Amino acid sequence: MNLLNKVIVFSFLFLQFHIAFTQTSKPLFKSQVALGEISDKKLNELSGIISAKQSSCFWVHNDSGDEARVYLIDKKCRLLCTYELESVAVKDCEDIARVIINGNSFLILADIGDNKAERENIKLHIFPEPTYQQGDTLIHIPKKTIRTVTLRYKNGPRDAEALFVDPVDHQLYVISKRDFQSTVYSASIFNNVKKNFSLLTPVQTLPFTFTTSANISPTGSAIIIKNLTQIFYWTRNRTESIELVLSRKPTLIPYQIEPQGEAITFGLNGEGFYTISERPFGLKSSLYFFEKL
């Protein structure tokens, strides 16, 4: 069976498995709309995205094969600037997230990919969110401003491509990819700036597998998780724990499958959410917007 047929069969099995565990309701978001198409060759393997604090821009990054870099793009997918993390070596960056500490915004570049589940430790690289100045094309982020946190799974290595930080209590959540049911792990690392190592403890399992990205809304009132074929959505009362919220059946968001959709983020202003994908075999990759109804 060739690769394309394998993908089709695998996608079909995913769909049948997930439908039984999701709930439908009246539409929450409009159908996806393409805002722009990736054309820069530097952005061929996009694996993470998060809305930038500067309006109408996004932070993105590639996965394995690239160095410790993040890229700023606009809604038309034009590359505005490349930011390189000084003296940081990475293996497989799979997601990007944000944490607010003392009113300041920090980005988290998550070097958590582990296809063979053999990495004893994974790492997060945390640095102040840069401010783009028109005309910038390449900026180096000084080593002294980067905090690297080492993580280890309590029950042995896992492959993961998704994480987020709860804006309510600053708890970190990482979601495994290749377990039959994706597992949600948690760690406390942002309430102690001197803590640079932590164990990831399993706190919840999800009724699907092959999770590729996740995000929580800036207010902490909604969570969105995607795999290669589906997008799952939960609403949350801010007094509820993440574990409790993810124990409920998610709402399935209608989604036209991307070539290799691996990244998702909420907008910063509650306008909806966005997705973007890799470009396998040179296929088209667009930034899609799902407007909130």
KAZIRA-V660923 format. One record per pair of residues at least 6 apart in sequence whose ideal C-beta (glycine too) atoms are under 7 Angstrom apart, sorted by the first residue. I is the first residue (numbers start at 0). J is the second residue. D is the distance in Angstrom with one decimal. If there is no record, write none. Layout:
BEGIN
I:J:D, I:J:D
END
This chain:
BEGIN
10:227:6.8, 10:228:4.9, 13:209:6.7, 13:226:6.8, 13:227:6.9, 13:228:4.8, 13:229:7.0, 14:228:5.9, 16:207:6.8, 17:207:4.9, 17:229:5.1, 20:206:3.4, 20:207:6.7, 20:248:6.6, 21:231:6.6, 21:248:6.2, 21:249:5.6, 21:250:6.9, 21:251:4.0, 22:248:4.6, 22:250:5.9, 23:251:6.0, 24:250:5.8, 26:292:6.0, 27:232:6.7, 27:250:6.6, 27:252:6.9, 27:291:6.9, 27:292:6.1, 28:252:6.0, 28:271:5.8, 28:289:4.2, 28:290:6.3, 28:291:5.7, 28:292:6.2, 29:289:6.6, 29:290:4.3, 29:292:6.3, 30:253:6.6, 31:254:7.0, 31:255:6.1, 31:287:4.3, 31:288:6.8, 31:289:5.3, 32:287:6.6, 32:288:5.2, 33:285:4.2, 33:287:5.8, 34:74:4.8, 34:75:6.8, 34:286:4.8, 34:288:5.4, 35:74:6.0, 35:75:3.8, 35:76:3.6, 35:285:6.6, 35:286:5.2, 36:76:5.7, 36:283:6.2, 36:284:6.9, 36:285:5.0, 37:76:4.9, 37:278:6.6, 37:284:4.3, 38:76:7.0, 39:78:4.5, 41:70:6.9, 41:78:6.6, 42:59:6.7, 42:61:7.0, 42:70:6.4, 42:78:6.6, 43:278:5.0, 44:61:4.4, 44:62:5.3, 44:64:6.3, 44:277:5.0, 45:59:5.2, 45:61:6.2, 45:262:5.9, 45:275:5.4, 45:276:6.7, 45:277:5.7, 45:284:6.8, 46:60:6.6, 46:61:6.3, 46:62:3.8, 46:92:6.8, 46:93:5.2, 46:94:6.9, 46:160:6.7, 46:261:4.8, 46:262:6.1, 46:277:6.9, 47:59:6.5, 47:60:5.1, 47:92:7.0, 47:93:6.5, 47:94:4.3, 47:95:3.9, 47:212:6.9, 47:262:5.2, 48:57:5.4, 48:58:7.0, 48:59:4.9, 48:95:6.9, 48:262:4.0, 48:264:4.9, 48:273:6.6, 48:275:5.1, 49:57:6.9, 49:58:5.2, 49:95:5.0, 49:96:6.3, 49:97:5.8, 49:264:4.8, 50:57:5.9, 50:264:5.4, 50:265:6.8, 50:266:5.5, 50:267:4.7, 51:57:5.7, 51:58:5.4, 51:71:6.3, 52:104:5.6, 52:128:5.9, 53:131:5.7, 55:73:5.9, 55:74:5.1, 56:71:5.6, 56:72:6.8, 56:73:5.5, 56:79:6.9, 56:131:6.9, 57:72:5.4, 58:69:5.2, 58:71:6.2, 58:95:5.8, 58:106:6.3, 59:70:5.2, 59:72:5.8, 59:275:6.6, 60:68:6.5, 60:69:5.0, 60:70:6.6, 60:92:5.4, 60:95:5.7, 60:108:6.4, 62:91:5.7, 62:92:5.9, 62:93:5.6, 62:112:6.0, 63:90:6.8, 63:91:4.1, 63:112:6.2, 66:89:6.7, 67:83:6.8, 67:84:3.9, 67:87:3.9, 67:88:6.9, 67:89:4.7, 67:108:6.8, 67:124:6.6, 68:81:5.9, 68:82:6.5, 68:83:5.2, 69:82:5.0, 69:95:6.7, 69:106:6.8, 69:108:6.2, 70:78:5.9, 70:81:5.5, 71:79:4.6, 71:80:4.8, 71:131:5.6, 72:78:5.7, 72:79:6.4, 73:79:6.1, 74:286:6.6, 76:286:5.3, 79:131:6.2, 80:131:5.8, 80:135:4.5, 80:136:5.7, 80:137:7.0, 80:138:6.2, 81:136:7.0, 81:137:5.1, 82:129:5.6, 82:138:5.0, 82:140:5.7, 83:139:5.3, 83:140:6.7, 84:108:7.0, 84:124:5.9, 84:126:6.8, 84:140:5.1, 84:145:5.8, 85:139:5.4, 85:140:6.1, 85:141:5.6, 85:142:4.3, 86:142:4.4, 87:124:5.6, 87:145:6.3, 89:110:4.5, 90:110:5.8, 90:112:7.0, 91:110:6.4, 91:112:2.9, 91:113:6.9, 92:108:5.6, 92:109:6.3, 92:110:5.1, 92:112:7.0, 93:109:6.0, 93:111:5.3, 93:112:4.2, 93:159:6.8, 93:160:3.9, 94:109:4.6, 94:111:6.9, 94:160:5.9, 94:161:5.5, 94:162:5.2, 94:212:6.1, 95:106:6.3, 95:107:6.5, 95:108:5.8, 95:109:6.6, 96:107:4.4, 96:109:6.8, 96:162:5.6, 96:163:5.3, 96:164:5.6, 97:104:6.1, 97:105:6.9, 97:106:6.0, 97:107:6.9, 98:105:5.2, 98:107:6.3, 98:164:4.4, 98:169:6.4, 98:189:5.5, 99:166:6.4, 100:189:6.4, 103:127:6.6, 104:128:4.2, 105:125:5.3, 105:126:6.4, 105:127:5.8, 105:128:6.2, 106:126:6.0, 106:128:5.0, 107:123:5.3, 107:125:5.2, 108:124:4.5, 109:123:5.5, 109:162:5.3, 110:121:6.2, 110:122:4.6, 110:124:6.8, 111:121:4.5, 111:159:4.7, 111:162:6.8, 111:173:6.4, 112:158:6.6, 112:160:6.3, 113:121:6.7, 113:156:5.9, 113:157:6.8, 113:158:4.6, 114:158:5.6, 116:156:4.5, 116:157:5.8, 116:158:5.5, 117:156:5.8, 118:156:5.4, 119:151:6.6, 119:156:6.7, 120:149:5.0, 120:150:6.7, 120:151:5.3, 121:150:5.1, 122:147:5.8, 122:148:6.7, 122:149:5.6, 123:148:4.6, 123:150:6.8, 124:145:5.7, 124:147:5.4, 125:146:4.4, 125:148:6.6, 126:140:5.4, 126:144:5.5, 126:145:4.7, 127:144:5.9, 129:138:6.4, 129:140:6.9, 147:195:6.8, 148:188:5.4, 148:195:5.2, 148:197:6.9, 149:195:6.4, 149:196:4.8, 150:186:6.3, 150:197:5.8, 150:199:5.4, 151:198:5.8, 151:199:6.8, 152:184:6.5, 152:199:4.8, 153:198:4.9, 153:199:6.3, 153:200:5.1, 153:201:6.9, 154:201:6.4, 157:175:4.4, 157:178:7.0, 158:175:6.6, 158:176:4.7, 158:177:4.8, 159:173:5.2, 159:174:6.2, 159:175:5.1, 159:176:5.6, 160:176:5.1, 160:210:6.7, 160:211:4.9, 160:212:6.5, 160:261:6.5, 161:174:4.2, 161:210:5.0, 161:211:6.5, 161:212:5.0, 161:213:3.9, 161:224:6.6, 162:171:6.7, 162:172:6.2, 162:173:4.5, 162:174:6.9, 162:213:6.7, 163:172:5.6, 163:213:5.3, 163:214:5.5, 163:215:4.5, 164:171:5.5, 164:189:6.6, 165:172:6.9, 165:215:6.3, 165:219:6.0, 165:241:5.8, 166:215:6.8, 166:217:6.3, 166:218:6.9, 166:219:4.6, 167:219:4.5, 167:237:5.4, 169:189:4.0, 169:190:5.8, 170:185:5.8, 170:187:6.1, 170:241:7.0, 171:185:6.6, 171:186:4.9, 171:188:5.7, 171:189:6.8, 172:183:5.8, 172:184:7.0, 172:185:5.5, 172:241:6.0, 173:184:4.7, 173:199:5.8, 174:181:5.4, 174:183:5.3, 174:210:4.8, 174:213:5.5, 174:224:6.8, 175:181:5.3, 175:182:4.6, 176:209:5.9, 176:210:5.4, 176:211:6.8, 178:208:6.5, 179:208:5.7, 180:204:4.5, 180:205:5.9, 180:206:6.6, 180:208:6.2, 181:205:4.5, 181:207:6.3, 181:208:5.6, 181:210:4.2, 182:201:5.2, 182:204:5.3, 183:202:5.6, 183:203:4.2, 183:205:6.6, 183:245:6.0, 184:199:3.9, 184:200:6.2, 184:201:5.5, 184:202:6.8, 185:199:7.0, 185:200:5.7, 185:202:4.7, 186:197:4.2, 186:198:6.6, 186:199:5.1, 186:200:6.9, 187:197:6.7, 188:194:5.6, 188:197:5.0, 202:242:4.8, 203:242:4.8, 203:245:4.8, 203:246:6.2, 205:245:6.5, 207:226:6.0, 207:229:6.8, 207:231:7.0, 208:226:6.9, 209:226:4.4, 209:227:5.6, 210:224:6.0, 210:226:5.2, 211:225:6.0, 211:226:5.6, 211:227:6.2, 211:261:4.3, 212:225:5.2, 212:261:5.8, 212:262:5.0, 212:263:4.5, 213:223:6.9, 213:224:4.4, 214:223:5.5, 214:263:5.6, 214:264:4.9, 214:265:5.3, 215:222:5.2, 216:265:4.7, 217:265:6.8, 217:267:5.7, 219:235:6.6, 219:237:5.2, 220:234:6.7, 220:235:5.5, 220:237:6.3, 221:232:6.8, 221:233:6.7, 221:234:5.5, 221:235:6.2, 222:233:4.6, 222:235:6.3, 222:244:6.3, 223:230:6.6, 223:232:5.2, 223:263:5.9, 223:265:6.6, 223:272:5.8, 224:231:4.9, 225:260:6.6, 225:263:4.8, 225:274:7.0, 227:260:6.4, 228:256:5.6, 229:251:6.4, 229:254:6.5, 230:252:4.1, 230:254:4.7, 231:249:3.7, 231:251:6.5, 232:249:5.9, 232:250:4.6, 232:252:5.3, 233:244:5.1, 233:245:6.6, 233:247:6.4, 233:249:5.3, 235:244:4.6, 252:289:6.9, 257:274:6.6, 257:276:3.8, 258:276:5.4, 258:277:6.8, 258:278:6.7, 258:279:5.5, 258:282:4.1, 258:283:7.0, 258:284:6.6, 259:276:5.2, 259:277:4.2, 259:279:4.8, 260:274:5.7, 260:276:4.3, 261:276:6.2, 261:277:5.9, 262:274:6.4, 262:275:4.9, 263:272:6.3, 263:274:5.0, 264:272:6.4, 264:273:5.4, 265:272:4.9, 266:272:6.5, 266:273:6.8, 269:291:6.7, 270:290:6.5, 270:291:6.2, 271:288:6.2, 271:289:4.9, 271:290:4.4, 271:291:4.3, 272:289:5.1, 273:286:6.1, 273:287:6.5, 273:288:5.5, 274:287:4.8, 275:284:6.6, 275:286:5.1, 276:284:4.9, 277:284:6.6, 278:284:4.5
END
